[in-house]
Amino acid sequence: MTRAPFARRTARRPATSAQLWTTVCAALAAAAFASNLAAGWRADHRHVLAAGDRLSLQSRVHNGQPHEVLVPGTAVDLQVGRPVREMDASLVDLGADRDWSDTAPVRADDAARLVPVSWLARPVDNAAGQEVGEQEIGIRLVAGGRRIDLADGTGRELAAEATGTGTSTLVAVDAEVDDLAVEVTFDGVTQRLDVATGELDRGAAGGLAVRPRRVDVPCPDSRPCQLRTDAAWRPYARRATLTTGPLAPYAWDDELGWAGQGRHWTGVAVRPSPMSYVVDRDGTPRSVTGVAFLSLRLDGQEPERTEGLEGGETYSSARPGYAVFAVDDDATPRELSVARTLRLDGATMPTTVRVSGRYQLGRG
């Protein structure tokens, strides 16, 4: 059958007012639904952390085992909680302008987990009274290959910061990471705490955890040691003496740094008496015009550094001094030897006299 070239089309009736209103309402409802979905998504994702992000916590961590890491002059207390997917927003510091009506939890994104971490720095006695000064302490959370800085500052600064609320933090880490660690660094040496096992690898800082093995005072104030000579001119009886403190081992020195694995520093304080004159065999006196450097050796070894042992005038050189020696951990110091040269008045020979002493050491 041949179709007519100009067939008539069926005419559409115009939409009624009711139909127009229904269409408008449907469009508005769809827009509102989409808007609510978007608003809900934004509310649910307002505080979503990706790996490496962090937020401060309102209070310290309540789960996880506490651990202590010692550095010179400071103890760092650490506590790491178990990883979680989300945390109640009331526990997190969201800033002064937070919306308290917003109760959506803080979440980790799909590729992360949230780890609560707390740290606290407190001063402790330094084994040899070293001044830690401006030496910085670094505290980091290690998650896989990612290191997140928790704190940096001197022991004094971190102890002051610990009185605030910035020492507990929520850190987002990669979800697939199972091994967490905390590293504490001081003067180039890093101690690493394995969170899962609680094991602490102290490295070259191991000496900080060892109970000091002090050596008895060889020349106490109550029984000074005598410095003697075989020369014709010699100090008047009991007028050339030396007193010392105990030999105190320690791991880190404010000038020498770390002693290193298998070794420690041993310091000893000394105080020589004034040596103002000498006498000959007949008792004839002769003035001492000055003294040279006070030489100390521990088992024949020279000190790594000294303080206040310089020579000078008779009375000025009687001030306290200090010497630091390097000692192997398995060594037991046996003998402290001391020597000093006195310069004598006049041209009569000899013009100098060397006085010395060797003192046996006992274990404390």
C-alpha positions as CSV (number, residue, x, y, z in Angstrom):
1,M,0.0,0.0,0.0
2,T,1.3,3.4,-0.9
3,R,1.5,5.9,2.0
4,A,0.0,9.2,1.4
5,P,2.7,11.9,1.1
6,F,1.1,14.2,3.5
7,A,-0.6,12.1,6.2
8,R,-2.3,14.0,9.0
9,R,-0.5,13.9,12.5
10,T,-2.4,13.4,15.7
11,A,-2.6,16.7,17.6
12,R,-1.3,16.9,21.2
13,R,-3.5,18.4,23.8
14,P,-1.9,21.2,25.9
15,A,-0.8,20.2,29.5
16,T,-3.2,21.0,32.2
17,S,-2.3,23.2,35.2
18,A,-2.3,20.1,37.5
19,Q,0.2,18.3,35.2
20,L,2.5,21.4,35.2
21,W,2.4,21.6,39.0
22,T,3.2,17.9,39.4
23,T,6.2,18.2,37.1
24,V,7.5,21.2,39.1
25,C,7.1,19.4,42.4
26,A,8.9,16.4,41.1
27,A,11.8,18.5,40.0
28,L,12.0,20.3,43.3
29,A,11.8,17.0,45.2
30,A,14.7,15.6,43.1
31,A,16.8,18.7,43.7
32,A,16.1,18.6,47.5
33,F,17.0,14.9,47.6
34,A,20.2,15.5,45.8
35,S,21.0,18.5,48.0
36,N,20.4,16.4,51.2
37,L,22.6,13.6,49.8
38,A,25.4,16.1,49.1
39,A,24.9,17.7,52.5
40,G,24.9,14.3,54.2
41,W,28.1,13.3,52.3
42,R,29.8,16.5,53.3
43,A,28.8,16.1,57.0
44,D,30.0,12.5,57.0
45,H,33.3,13.5,55.3
46,R,33.9,16.8,57.1
47,H,36.7,15.3,59.2
48,V,38.2,12.5,57.1
49,L,41.9,12.0,57.4
50,A,44.3,10.5,54.8
51,A,47.5,8.8,55.6
52,G,50.0,11.3,57.0
53,D,47.3,13.7,58.3
54,R,47.0,14.3,62.1
55,L,44.8,16.1,64.6
56,S,45.4,16.9,68.3
57,L,43.4,14.9,70.9
58,Q,41.6,16.4,73.8
59,S,43.2,14.0,76.3
60,R,45.9,11.3,76.6
61,V,45.5,7.9,75.0
62,H,43.7,5.4,77.3
63,N,44.7,2.2,75.6
64,G,48.1,0.8,74.6
65,Q,51.1,-0.1,76.8
66,P,53.2,2.8,78.3
67,H,56.9,2.9,77.5
68,E,59.9,5.0,78.6
69,V,62.8,6.1,76.4
70,L,65.7,7.8,78.1
71,V,67.9,10.5,76.5
72,P,70.4,12.6,78.4
73,G,68.6,14.7,81.0
74,T,65.1,13.7,79.8
75,A,62.7,10.7,79.9
76,V,60.2,10.4,77.1
77,D,57.0,8.5,78.1
78,L,55.2,7.0,75.1
79,Q,51.8,5.4,74.6
80,V,50.4,4.2,71.2
81,G,46.8,3.0,71.0
82,R,45.4,0.4,68.6
83,P,44.5,1.6,65.0
84,V,40.8,2.4,64.6
85,R,38.5,3.4,61.6
86,E,36.9,6.4,63.4
87,M,37.0,8.3,66.6
88,D,34.3,10.2,68.5
89,A,34.6,13.9,67.5
90,S,34.4,14.9,71.2
91,L,37.7,13.3,71.8
92,V,39.5,15.2,69.0
93,D,40.6,18.9,69.1
94,L,38.9,20.4,66.1
95,G,39.8,23.9,66.9
96,A,38.1,26.9,68.7
97,D,35.5,27.3,65.9
98,R,34.2,23.7,65.9
99,D,30.5,23.1,65.6
100,W,29.5,21.3,68.8
101,S,26.2,20.3,67.2
102,D,28.1,18.3,64.6
103,T,28.5,14.9,66.1
104,A,29.9,13.2,63.0
105,P,33.0,11.1,64.0
106,V,36.5,11.8,62.7
107,R,37.1,9.1,60.2
108,A,40.0,7.6,58.2
109,D,39.6,7.3,54.5
110,D,39.3,3.9,52.8
111,A,43.1,3.6,52.5
112,A,44.0,4.7,56.1
113,R,43.5,3.9,59.8
114,L,43.7,6.2,62.8
115,V,46.4,5.7,65.5
116,P,46.2,7.7,68.8
117,V,49.6,8.6,70.2
118,S,50.6,10.3,73.4
119,W,54.0,11.4,74.6
120,L,55.3,13.2,77.7
121,A,58.8,14.6,78.4
122,R,60.1,15.0,81.9
123,P,63.5,16.0,83.3
124,V,65.6,13.3,84.9
125,D,69.0,13.4,86.7
126,N,71.8,13.4,84.2
127,A,74.4,10.7,85.1
128,A,77.4,13.0,85.1
129,G,75.6,16.4,85.5
130,Q,76.0,17.2,81.8
131,E,74.3,20.3,80.5
132,V,72.1,19.2,77.7
133,G,71.6,22.8,76.6
134,E,70.1,23.3,73.2
135,Q,70.4,19.7,72.1
136,E,67.2,18.8,70.4
137,I,65.0,15.7,70.8
138,G,63.0,14.4,67.9
139,I,60.0,12.1,68.3
140,R,58.4,10.4,65.3
141,L,55.8,7.8,64.6
142,V,57.0,5.3,61.9
143,A,54.3,3.4,59.9
144,G,55.8,1.3,57.1
145,G,58.0,3.7,55.1
146,R,56.2,6.8,56.4
147,R,57.6,8.9,59.3
148,I,55.3,11.4,60.9
149,D,56.9,14.1,63.2
150,L,55.3,14.2,66.6
151,A,57.6,16.7,68.4
152,D,60.9,18.5,68.2
153,G,62.6,20.6,70.8
154,T,65.1,20.6,73.7
155,G,64.2,18.6,76.8
156,R,63.3,21.8,78.6
157,E,61.0,22.9,75.7
158,L,59.3,19.5,75.5
159,A,58.8,19.3,79.2
160,A,57.1,22.7,79.2
161,E,55.0,21.7,76.2
162,A,53.9,18.6,78.0
163,T,51.9,20.8,80.4
164,G,49.5,21.6,77.5
165,T,47.2,19.5,75.3
166,G,49.5,19.2,72.3
167,T,51.1,15.9,73.4
168,S,48.3,13.6,72.3
169,T,47.6,13.3,68.7
170,L,45.5,11.3,66.2
171,V,47.6,10.2,63.3
172,A,46.3,8.6,60.0
173,V,48.5,5.8,58.7
174,D,48.3,3.5,55.7
175,A,45.6,0.8,56.3
176,E,47.8,-2.1,55.1
177,V,50.7,-1.2,57.6
178,D,50.9,-3.7,60.4
179,D,54.2,-2.6,62.0
180,L,54.2,0.6,64.0
181,A,57.3,2.1,65.8
182,V,58.2,5.3,67.6
183,E,61.7,6.8,67.1
184,V,63.3,9.1,69.6
185,T,66.5,10.9,68.4
186,F,69.1,12.8,70.4
187,D,72.4,14.1,69.1
188,G,72.3,11.8,66.0
189,V,71.5,8.6,67.8
190,T,68.0,7.2,67.3
191,Q,66.3,4.8,69.7
192,R,63.4,2.7,68.1
193,L,60.4,1.4,70.0
194,D,58.5,-1.5,68.4
195,V,54.9,-0.8,69.4
196,A,53.7,-4.4,68.9
197,T,56.4,-6.1,71.0
198,G,57.5,-3.3,73.3
199,E,61.1,-3.9,72.4
200,L,63.4,-0.9,72.5
201,D,66.5,-0.8,70.3
202,R,68.7,1.7,72.1
203,G,71.7,1.5,69.7
204,A,74.6,3.7,70.8
205,A,72.4,5.1,73.6
206,G,72.4,1.7,75.5
207,G,74.6,3.1,78.2
208,L,71.8,5.3,79.4
209,A,69.8,2.3,80.7
210,V,72.8,0.7,82.5
211,R,73.0,1.4,86.3
212,P,76.1,3.6,86.8
213,R,79.1,1.5,87.9
214,R,80.8,4.0,90.1
215,V,84.3,3.5,91.4
216,D,85.0,4.4,95.0
217,V,86.6,7.7,95.7
218,P,90.4,7.1,95.7
219,C,91.3,10.3,97.5
220,P,88.3,11.5,99.7
221,D,88.3,14.8,101.5
222,S,88.7,12.9,104.8
223,R,91.9,11.2,103.5
224,P,93.7,13.3,100.8
225,C,96.4,11.6,98.7
226,Q,99.9,12.8,98.9
227,L,101.9,14.0,95.9
228,R,105.6,13.1,96.3
229,T,109.0,13.6,94.7
230,D,112.5,12.1,94.9
231,A,114.1,15.5,94.2
232,A,116.2,17.4,96.7
233,W,113.5,20.0,97.0
234,R,110.2,18.6,98.0
235,P,106.9,19.9,99.2
236,Y,106.6,20.4,102.9
237,A,105.0,17.5,104.7
238,R,101.3,17.2,103.9
239,R,101.3,20.4,101.9
240,A,101.0,18.8,98.4
241,T,97.8,16.8,98.4
242,L,94.9,15.9,96.1
243,T,91.3,15.0,96.7
244,T,88.9,13.4,94.1
245,G,85.3,12.4,93.7
246,P,84.2,8.9,92.6
247,L,84.7,7.8,89.0
248,A,81.3,8.1,87.4
249,P,80.6,6.3,84.1
250,Y,78.0,7.8,81.6
251,A,77.0,7.4,78.0
252,W,76.9,11.0,76.6
253,D,79.1,14.0,77.1
254,D,78.1,17.6,76.3
255,E,81.4,18.1,74.4
256,L,82.4,14.6,73.3
257,G,79.0,13.3,72.4
258,W,78.1,9.6,72.6
259,A,80.7,7.2,73.9
260,G,79.5,4.6,71.3
261,Q,78.6,1.0,71.6
262,G,80.7,-1.1,74.0
263,R,82.3,2.0,75.6
264,H,81.4,4.7,78.2
265,W,82.8,7.9,79.4
266,T,84.2,8.0,83.0
267,G,84.6,11.4,84.6
268,V,86.5,12.2,87.8
269,A,86.6,15.5,89.7
270,V,89.9,16.5,91.3
271,R,91.1,19.3,93.6
272,P,94.8,19.8,94.3
273,S,95.9,21.7,97.4
274,P,97.9,24.9,97.0
275,M,101.7,24.2,96.7
276,S,103.2,27.4,97.9
277,Y,106.7,26.3,99.0
278,V,109.2,23.4,99.1
279,V,112.0,22.6,101.4
280,D,115.4,20.8,101.1
281,R,116.7,18.0,103.3
282,D,117.8,20.6,105.9
283,G,114.3,22.2,106.0
284,T,115.4,25.3,104.1
285,P,112.2,26.8,102.4
286,R,111.9,27.9,98.9
287,S,108.9,29.5,97.3
288,V,106.9,28.0,94.5
289,T,106.2,30.7,91.9
290,G,103.8,28.7,89.7
291,V,102.6,25.2,88.7
292,A,102.1,23.5,85.3
293,F,99.2,21.6,83.9
294,L,97.8,18.9,86.3
295,S,98.3,15.6,84.4
296,L,95.9,12.7,85.0
297,R,95.9,9.2,83.6
298,L,93.6,6.3,84.1
299,D,95.4,3.0,83.7
300,G,98.0,4.9,81.7
301,Q,95.4,6.4,79.3
302,E,95.2,10.2,78.8
303,P,91.8,11.9,79.2
304,E,89.6,12.8,76.3
305,R,89.0,16.2,77.7
306,T,89.7,18.2,80.8
307,E,88.4,21.3,82.6
308,G,90.2,23.5,85.1
309,L,93.5,21.6,85.2
310,E,95.5,24.4,83.7
311,G,98.6,25.7,85.4
312,G,99.1,29.2,86.8
313,E,99.8,30.8,90.1
314,T,100.0,28.7,93.2
315,Y,96.6,29.4,94.7
316,S,94.7,29.9,91.5
317,S,95.7,26.4,90.3
318,A,94.2,24.8,93.4
319,R,90.7,25.2,92.1
320,P,88.6,22.1,91.2
321,G,89.2,20.4,87.9
322,Y,87.6,17.6,85.9
323,A,88.9,14.9,83.5
324,V,86.9,12.5,81.2
325,F,88.3,9.2,80.0
326,A,87.0,6.7,77.4
327,V,86.6,3.2,79.0
328,D,85.5,-0.1,77.5
329,D,82.3,-1.5,79.1
330,D,84.1,-4.7,80.1
331,A,87.1,-2.9,81.6
332,T,87.6,-2.2,85.3
333,P,89.7,0.9,86.0
334,R,92.5,0.0,88.4
335,E,94.7,3.0,88.8
336,L,94.6,6.8,88.7
337,S,98.0,8.5,88.3
338,V,98.6,12.2,88.8
339,A,101.6,14.5,88.1
340,R,102.4,18.2,88.2
341,T,105.5,20.3,87.7
342,L,106.3,23.1,90.2
343,R,108.3,26.2,89.2
344,L,110.7,27.3,92.0
345,D,111.9,30.7,92.9
346,G,115.5,31.8,92.2
347,A,118.2,30.5,90.0
348,T,119.4,27.6,92.2
349,M,119.2,24.3,90.4
350,P,116.8,22.7,90.0
351,T,114.3,25.3,89.0
352,T,111.5,22.9,88.7
353,V,110.3,19.9,90.7
354,R,107.9,17.2,89.5
355,V,105.5,15.8,92.0
356,S,103.3,12.7,91.4
357,G,101.2,9.9,92.8
358,R,99.6,6.6,91.9
359,Y,96.3,5.6,93.5
360,Q,94.6,2.2,93.4
361,L,90.9,2.2,92.6
362,G,88.2,0.0,94.3
363,R,84.8,-0.8,92.9
364,G,81.8,1.1,94.3
